[in-house]
Amino acid sequence: MSQRIAILGGGPAGYEAALVAAELGAEVTVVADEGLGGNCVLWDCVPSKALIVAAEAMGWVHNAESLGVRFGGDLDLEQVSVDYPRVAANVLDLGASQSQDIERRASSSDVQLMRGRGRISGAHQVTVELESGGERVLDVDHVLLATGSTARVLPFFEPDGERVLTGQQVYGLEEVPEHLIVVGSGATGAEFAHAFLRFGSQVTLVSSRDLIMPTEDPDAASVVESVFERRGMRILRNSRAISCERRDDEVAVGLKDGSEVVGSHVLFTVGQVPTSGDLGLETIGVEVNAWGAIDVDSVGRTSCPWVYAAGDVTGGMMLASVAAMQGRTAMWHALGQAVQPIRWDSVAATIFTDPEVATVGLSPSDAEAAGFPVETARLDFRSNPRAKMSHGLDGFVKVHAMVGSGTVVGGVVVSKRASDLIQPLAVAVQNRLSVAQVAQTMTVYPSMAGSVAECARMLMSRLDPTRH
């Protein structure tokens, strides 16, 4: 008899888990109150990155003349503008199209999609409150909780979708904000600040730390800060927002030092909170931690052996790629497949600013805390011919390797396409390759990837004991 799987939530953790379970012959039902892909595809990852592509188009226009490309007539760059409602509509259409593609793939794999909200109502039982009305009870062998997260809302601000915004609400704006205040300088805040700066907004970024993107490599954050300020962004460092007041067509954000910053709109990007309420967890004795996250083991099991959880609801690294792998891992384990726990020391991630910031593996401080010393090499892109061609001189590549063995344990790339350039280092970290193996792999000339290999060569030479 086929195993019966119910998956609550249709984001990356949910739909990827569903596809794996269906491939293994399980009867799979995904319960979701929005299209497959969830918040990630419909409102977050896909739309925000598509928004950034539109912002990059503004950068191409401004760089065109310096590359020898001219437009007919006299083009006044000050008059170049953005039709923001059209941009937002295109972005949301893209997300909806991607969601439909996922649903078609799931349907072709015999995954059943049930529109509504589900909760655990008893031992091996899920009750679904159907969107169309009424309830449906499912008898299951395993449940995967993949309900994601929601934007954190601080007590002193109330989003209104007009001038006080969360990330999901920016797509409903009727025009580019005249002056956008972005509160929160992590990945999401930096990405939106970059996009609206390119669109022509005056942007003030409120950062509670010395550097924006405080969890990233400090050199990388410094490069992005420098680029932002060169383009006209105002960055308020060591500034903590404590109040928000709407005043007709303006908003005023009060800061802890007693000052305030006034703009036409404010966007709060102060993190995500796991969506773990109203799932019936008390029915089976599964508790959430102080942050609202569901604790799981290395393969996604909760304290109840037939219940698994994956993605943002577990409160770990809130990345679509991580959620997808957690979902797959949970289903492989639940359905009796041999599976390896996720290696948290090999996760790759990117912040899609311009330049992008991509990282993989361990930082030097992480490695030393784990008990092994590392050596780092850094190579700036200023001398790279492809970087010169595209005016992408801001940035660098770093490679971290173990002293002695030369095993690559991590890396950082800051460049226009860092999300792609990090891949060779991700392969090296995942497969425990040495800097010599990376350095001795042939690359294309001219290419940005050539600098990755060159940086590895620098480190290979530095780690060679015969040279000391």
C-alpha positions as CSV (number, residue, x, y, z in Angstrom):
1,M,0.0,0.0,0.0
2,S,1.3,3.4,-0.9
3,Q,2.4,5.8,1.9
4,R,0.0,8.7,2.4
5,I,1.7,12.1,2.7
6,A,0.1,15.4,3.6
7,I,2.1,18.5,3.1
8,L,0.9,21.7,4.7
9,G,2.3,24.6,2.6
10,G,3.2,24.9,-1.0
11,G,6.5,26.9,-1.0
12,P,9.8,25.5,-2.0
13,A,10.0,23.1,0.9
14,G,6.4,21.9,0.2
15,Y,6.4,21.5,-3.5
16,E,9.9,20.0,-3.8
17,A,9.0,17.5,-1.1
18,A,5.8,16.7,-2.9
19,L,7.7,15.9,-6.2
20,V,10.1,13.7,-4.4
21,A,7.4,11.8,-2.5
22,A,5.4,11.3,-5.7
23,E,8.5,10.0,-7.5
24,L,8.8,7.4,-4.8
25,G,5.2,6.2,-5.3
26,A,3.5,8.0,-2.3
27,E,0.0,9.4,-2.4
28,V,0.7,13.1,-1.9
29,T,-1.7,15.9,-1.0
30,V,-0.4,19.5,-0.8
31,V,-2.6,21.8,1.3
32,A,-2.0,25.5,0.4
33,D,-4.1,28.7,0.5
34,E,-2.2,30.2,-2.4
35,G,-0.5,29.0,-5.6
36,L,2.4,26.5,-5.5
37,G,5.7,28.3,-4.9
38,G,4.1,30.1,-2.0
39,N,5.3,33.4,-0.8
40,C,8.8,32.8,-2.4
41,V,7.5,32.5,-5.9
42,L,4.5,34.8,-5.7
43,W,5.7,37.7,-3.6
44,D,9.3,37.3,-2.4
45,C,12.3,35.6,-4.1
46,V,11.0,35.6,-7.7
47,P,9.3,39.0,-7.8
48,S,12.0,40.8,-5.8
49,K,14.7,39.5,-8.1
50,A,12.6,40.4,-11.2
51,L,12.2,43.9,-9.7
52,I,16.0,44.1,-9.5
53,V,16.4,43.1,-13.1
54,A,14.2,46.0,-14.0
55,A,16.4,48.2,-11.8
56,E,19.5,46.9,-13.6
57,A,17.9,48.1,-16.9
58,M,18.2,51.6,-15.6
59,G,21.8,51.0,-14.9
60,W,22.3,49.8,-18.5
61,V,20.8,53.0,-19.8
62,H,23.1,55.2,-17.7
63,N,26.2,53.2,-18.7
64,A,25.3,53.0,-22.4
65,E,26.9,56.3,-23.5
66,S,30.2,55.4,-21.7
67,L,30.2,52.2,-23.7
68,G,29.8,54.0,-27.0
69,V,26.1,53.3,-27.4
70,R,23.9,56.3,-28.2
71,F,20.2,56.8,-28.5
72,G,18.6,58.8,-31.3
73,G,18.3,62.5,-30.7
74,D,19.4,64.2,-27.5
75,L,18.7,61.9,-24.6
76,D,18.5,63.6,-21.2
77,L,19.2,60.9,-18.6
78,E,17.4,63.0,-16.0
79,Q,14.2,62.4,-18.0
80,V,14.6,58.6,-18.1
81,S,11.8,57.3,-15.9
82,V,10.2,54.1,-14.7
83,D,6.6,53.1,-15.3
84,Y,6.4,51.5,-11.9
85,P,2.8,50.1,-12.2
86,R,3.9,48.3,-15.4
87,V,7.1,47.1,-13.7
88,A,5.2,45.8,-10.7
89,A,2.6,44.1,-13.0
90,N,5.3,42.4,-15.0
91,V,7.0,41.2,-11.8
92,L,3.8,39.7,-10.3
93,D,2.9,38.2,-13.7
94,L,6.2,36.5,-13.7
95,G,5.7,35.1,-10.2
96,A,2.2,33.9,-11.2
97,S,3.5,32.2,-14.3
98,Q,6.2,30.4,-12.4
99,S,3.6,29.2,-9.9
100,Q,1.5,27.9,-12.7
101,D,4.5,26.0,-14.1
102,I,5.1,24.4,-10.7
103,E,1.4,23.4,-10.5
104,R,1.5,21.8,-13.9
105,R,4.6,19.8,-13.0
106,A,3.0,18.7,-9.7
107,S,-0.2,17.7,-11.4
108,S,1.7,15.7,-14.0
109,S,3.3,13.9,-11.1
110,D,-0.1,13.0,-9.6
111,V,0.3,15.4,-6.7
112,Q,-3.1,16.5,-5.4
113,L,-3.4,20.2,-4.6
114,M,-6.1,21.0,-2.0
115,R,-6.9,24.8,-1.6
116,G,-7.3,25.7,2.0
117,R,-5.7,25.6,5.4
118,G,-4.7,22.4,7.2
119,R,-4.1,21.5,10.8
120,I,-3.2,18.3,12.6
121,S,-6.4,17.1,14.2
122,G,-5.4,13.8,15.7
123,A,-3.0,10.8,15.4
124,H,-2.1,10.4,11.7
125,Q,-5.0,12.8,10.8
126,V,-5.2,16.2,9.1
127,T,-8.2,18.4,8.8
128,V,-8.4,20.8,5.9
129,E,-10.6,23.9,6.0
130,L,-11.3,24.2,2.3
131,E,-11.2,27.5,0.5
132,S,-14.5,26.6,-1.2
133,G,-16.2,25.9,2.1
134,G,-16.5,22.9,4.4
135,E,-13.8,20.6,5.8
136,R,-12.0,17.5,4.6
137,V,-10.3,15.0,6.9
138,L,-7.2,13.2,5.6
139,D,-5.8,10.0,7.1
140,V,-2.0,10.1,6.6
141,D,1.1,8.2,7.4
142,H,3.3,11.3,7.5
143,V,2.8,15.0,7.6
144,L,5.3,17.7,6.4
145,L,4.8,21.1,7.9
146,A,6.1,23.6,5.4
147,T,4.1,26.7,6.2
148,G,7.0,29.2,5.8
149,S,7.3,32.6,7.5
150,T,5.7,36.0,7.5
151,A,7.2,39.5,7.7
152,R,8.1,40.6,11.2
153,V,6.0,43.6,12.3
154,L,7.4,45.7,15.1
155,P,5.0,47.0,17.8
156,F,5.5,50.7,16.8
157,F,4.5,50.5,13.1
158,E,1.4,49.4,11.3
159,P,1.7,48.7,7.6
160,D,-1.0,50.3,5.6
161,G,0.0,49.3,2.0
162,E,0.2,53.0,1.0
163,R,3.1,54.7,2.7
164,V,4.1,52.3,5.5
165,L,5.1,49.1,3.8
166,T,6.3,45.6,4.1
167,G,8.1,43.9,1.2
168,Q,5.0,42.3,-0.2
169,Q,3.2,45.6,-0.4
170,V,5.8,47.5,-2.6
171,Y,4.2,45.9,-5.7
172,G,1.0,47.8,-5.1
173,L,2.5,51.3,-5.3
174,E,1.2,53.6,-8.0
175,E,4.5,55.3,-8.6
176,V,8.2,55.3,-7.6
177,P,8.4,56.8,-4.1
178,E,10.0,60.2,-4.0
179,H,11.9,59.4,-0.8
180,L,11.9,55.9,0.5
181,I,13.2,55.1,4.0
182,V,14.2,51.5,4.3
183,V,14.4,50.3,7.9
184,G,16.6,47.2,8.1
185,S,19.8,46.7,6.3
186,G,19.9,42.9,5.9
187,A,19.6,41.1,2.6
188,T,16.0,42.2,1.9
189,G,16.5,45.8,2.9
190,A,19.7,46.1,0.9
191,E,18.0,44.6,-2.2
192,F,15.0,46.9,-2.1
193,A,17.1,49.9,-1.3
194,H,19.3,49.2,-4.3
195,A,16.3,48.7,-6.6
196,F,14.5,51.9,-5.7
197,L,17.7,53.9,-5.8
198,R,18.1,52.7,-9.5
199,F,14.5,53.6,-10.1
200,G,15.2,57.2,-9.1
201,S,14.0,57.4,-5.5
202,Q,15.9,59.2,-2.9
203,V,16.7,56.4,-0.5
204,T,17.7,56.5,3.1
205,L,18.8,53.2,4.6
206,V,18.5,52.9,8.4
207,S,21.0,50.4,9.7
208,S,21.4,49.4,13.3
209,R,25.0,48.3,12.8
210,D,28.3,49.8,11.8
211,L,28.0,48.1,8.4
212,I,25.0,47.2,6.3
213,M,24.4,43.4,5.8
214,P,25.9,42.7,9.2
215,T,25.9,38.9,8.8
216,E,27.9,39.0,5.6
217,D,31.7,39.2,5.0
218,P,32.7,42.7,6.2
219,D,34.8,43.5,3.1
220,A,31.8,42.6,1.0
221,A,29.4,44.8,3.0
222,S,32.0,47.6,2.7
223,V,32.1,47.4,-1.1
224,V,28.3,47.5,-1.4
225,E,28.1,50.4,1.0
226,S,30.6,52.3,-1.0
227,V,28.7,51.7,-4.2
228,F,25.4,52.7,-2.6
229,E,26.8,56.0,-1.3
230,R,28.5,56.7,-4.6
231,R,25.1,56.4,-6.3
232,G,23.5,58.8,-3.8
233,M,22.0,56.7,-1.1
234,R,22.1,58.0,2.4
235,I,23.0,55.4,5.0
236,L,22.3,56.0,8.7
237,R,24.7,53.8,10.6
238,N,24.2,52.7,14.2
239,S,20.6,54.0,14.0
240,R,17.7,52.1,15.5
241,A,14.1,52.9,14.6
242,I,11.8,53.2,17.6
243,S,8.7,54.9,16.1
244,C,6.8,55.5,12.9
245,E,4.2,58.2,12.3
246,R,2.3,59.0,9.1
247,R,1.8,62.7,8.5
248,D,-0.5,63.1,5.5
249,D,1.8,62.6,2.5
250,E,4.9,61.9,4.6
251,V,6.1,59.4,7.2
252,A,8.5,60.2,10.0
253,V,10.7,57.5,11.5
254,G,11.9,58.2,15.0
255,L,15.4,57.0,15.9
256,K,16.8,56.0,19.3
257,D,19.1,59.0,19.4
258,G,16.2,61.3,19.4
259,S,16.4,62.4,15.8
260,E,14.0,61.5,13.0
261,V,14.1,60.9,9.3
262,V,11.2,62.0,7.1
263,G,10.3,60.6,3.7
264,S,7.4,60.0,1.4
265,H,7.3,56.2,2.2
266,V,8.9,53.8,4.6
267,L,9.6,50.1,4.0
268,F,10.3,47.9,7.0
269,T,12.5,44.9,6.3
270,V,13.2,43.7,9.9
271,G,13.1,39.9,9.4
272,Q,10.7,37.0,9.1
273,V,8.8,35.1,11.7
274,P,8.0,31.3,11.4
275,T,4.4,30.7,10.6
276,S,3.7,27.9,13.2
277,G,0.4,29.0,14.7
278,D,-2.9,27.1,14.3
279,L,-1.3,23.9,13.0
280,G,-2.7,21.7,15.8
281,L,0.8,21.0,17.2
282,E,-0.5,20.8,20.7
283,T,-2.6,17.8,19.6
284,I,0.5,15.7,19.1
285,G,2.8,17.4,21.7
286,V,5.0,19.2,19.3
287,E,6.3,22.5,20.8
288,V,7.7,25.6,19.2
289,N,10.7,27.5,20.6
290,A,10.7,31.0,21.9
291,W,10.9,32.4,18.3
292,G,8.0,30.4,17.1
293,A,10.1,27.9,15.1
294,I,9.5,24.1,15.1
295,D,12.6,22.2,16.2
296,V,13.7,19.4,14.0
297,D,16.5,16.9,13.8
298,S,19.1,16.5,11.0
299,V,16.5,14.9,8.7
300,G,13.6,17.1,9.5
301,R,11.8,15.0,12.1
302,T,9.9,16.8,14.9
303,S,9.5,15.3,18.4
304,C,6.6,13.4,16.9
305,P,8.1,10.7,14.7
306,W,5.4,10.8,11.9
307,V,5.6,14.6,11.6
308,Y,8.3,16.4,9.8
309,A,9.0,20.1,9.2
310,A,11.0,22.0,6.6
311,G,11.8,25.5,5.4
312,D,11.3,28.8,7.2
313,V,9.0,27.3,9.8
314,T,12.0,25.6,11.3
315,G,13.7,28.9,11.9
316,G,17.1,28.1,10.3
317,M,18.6,29.6,7.2
318,M,15.6,31.2,5.5
319,L,16.7,30.5,1.9
320,A,14.5,28.9,-0.8
321,S,17.4,26.6,-1.7
322,V,17.7,25.4,1.9
323,A,13.9,25.0,2.2
324,A,13.8,22.9,-0.9
325,M,16.6,20.6,0.2
326,Q,15.0,20.3,3.7
327,G,11.8,19.2,2.1
328,R,13.4,16.6,-0.2
329,T,15.5,15.3,2.7
330,A,12.4,14.9,4.9
331,M,10.6,12.9,2.3
332,W,13.5,10.7,1.4
333,H,13.8,9.8,5.1
334,A,10.1,9.4,5.7
335,L,9.8,7.0,2.7
336,G,12.8,4.9,3.7
337,Q,15.5,6.1,1.4
338,A,19.1,6.4,2.4
339,V,19.8,10.1,3.1
340,Q,22.6,12.3,4.3
341,P,21.8,15.1,6.7
342,I,22.1,18.6,5.1
343,R,25.7,19.9,5.4
344,W,25.2,23.4,6.8
345,D,28.9,24.1,6.1
346,S,28.3,24.0,2.4
347,V,25.3,26.3,1.9
348,A,25.6,28.9,-0.8
349,A,23.6,32.2,-0.7
350,T,23.4,35.5,-2.6
351,I,22.2,39.0,-1.9
352,F,21.0,40.4,-5.2
353,T,22.3,44.0,-4.9
354,D,24.5,45.5,-7.6
355,P,27.2,44.3,-7.2
356,E,25.8,41.0,-5.8
357,V,27.3,39.3,-2.7
358,A,27.5,35.5,-2.8
359,T,28.9,33.3,-0.1
360,V,29.4,29.6,0.4
361,G,30.7,27.5,3.3
362,L,32.5,28.7,6.4
363,S,34.0,32.1,7.1
364,P,37.5,32.2,8.7
365,S,36.0,32.8,12.1
366,D,33.5,29.9,11.7
367,A,36.4,27.6,10.7
368,E,38.5,28.7,13.6
369,A,35.6,28.2,16.0
370,A,35.3,24.7,14.6
371,G,38.9,24.0,15.5
372,F,40.9,24.3,12.3
373,P,42.9,27.2,11.0
374,V,42.4,28.6,7.5
375,E,44.2,30.8,5.1
376,T,42.4,33.3,2.9
377,A,43.3,34.9,-0.5
378,R,41.5,37.9,-2.0
379,L,41.7,39.1,-5.6
380,D,39.9,42.2,-6.7
381,F,38.2,42.3,-10.1
382,R,39.8,45.6,-11.1
383,S,42.3,43.8,-13.4
384,N,39.8,41.3,-14.9
385,P,39.2,42.1,-18.6
386,R,35.5,41.0,-18.5
387,A,34.9,43.3,-15.5
388,K,36.5,46.2,-17.4
389,M,34.2,45.5,-20.4
390,S,31.0,45.7,-18.4
391,H,32.2,48.4,-16.0
392,G,31.9,45.9,-13.2
393,L,35.1,46.8,-11.4
394,D,33.6,46.9,-7.9
395,G,34.1,43.6,-6.1
396,F,36.5,40.7,-5.4
397,V,36.7,37.0,-4.9
398,K,37.9,35.4,-1.7
399,V,38.8,31.8,-1.1
400,H,39.2,30.2,2.3
401,A,41.2,27.0,2.6
402,M,42.5,24.8,5.5
403,V,46.1,25.2,6.4
404,G,47.9,22.0,5.6
405,S,45.5,20.1,3.3
406,G,44.5,23.2,1.3
407,T,40.8,22.0,1.3
408,V,38.5,24.7,0.3
409,V,36.0,25.4,3.1
410,G,34.4,28.7,2.0
411,G,34.4,31.6,-0.3
412,V,33.0,35.0,-1.1
413,V,32.3,36.7,-4.5
414,V,31.3,40.3,-4.9
415,S,30.4,41.1,-8.5
416,K,27.6,41.7,-11.0
417,R,27.0,38.0,-11.4
418,A,28.3,36.6,-8.1
419,S,25.3,34.3,-7.9
420,D,26.7,32.3,-10.8
421,L,30.4,32.8,-10.0
422,I,30.0,31.3,-6.6
423,Q,29.2,27.9,-8.1
424,P,32.7,26.6,-8.7
425,L,33.5,27.4,-5.1
426,A,30.3,25.7,-4.0
427,V,31.3,22.6,-5.9
428,A,34.7,22.7,-4.2
429,V,33.3,23.1,-0.7
430,Q,30.6,20.4,-1.2
431,N,33.2,17.9,-2.6
432,R,36.0,18.9,-0.3
433,L,38.3,19.9,-3.2
434,S,41.6,21.5,-2.7
435,V,42.7,24.9,-3.9
436,A,45.1,23.1,-6.2
437,Q,42.2,21.3,-7.9
438,V,40.3,24.5,-8.4
439,A,43.4,26.4,-9.6
440,Q,44.3,23.6,-12.1
441,T,40.8,23.6,-13.7
442,M,40.9,25.3,-17.0
443,T,38.7,28.5,-17.4
444,V,37.5,30.5,-20.3
445,Y,39.4,33.7,-21.3
446,P,38.2,36.3,-20.9
447,S,35.8,35.5,-18.1
448,M,35.0,36.6,-14.6
449,A,35.5,32.9,-13.5
450,G,39.1,33.3,-14.5
451,S,39.6,35.4,-11.3
452,V,38.2,32.6,-9.2
453,A,40.8,30.2,-10.5
454,E,43.5,32.9,-10.2
455,C,42.6,33.5,-6.6
456,A,42.9,29.8,-5.9
457,R,46.3,29.8,-7.5
458,M,47.4,32.6,-5.2
459,L,46.2,30.6,-2.2
460,M,47.8,27.4,-3.5
461,S,51.1,29.1,-3.7
462,R,50.7,30.5,-0.2
463,L,49.9,27.1,1.3
464,D,52.8,25.3,-0.5
465,P,55.2,24.3,2.4
466,T,58.1,24.1,0.0
467,R,57.9,27.9,-0.5
468,H,58.4,28.8,3.1
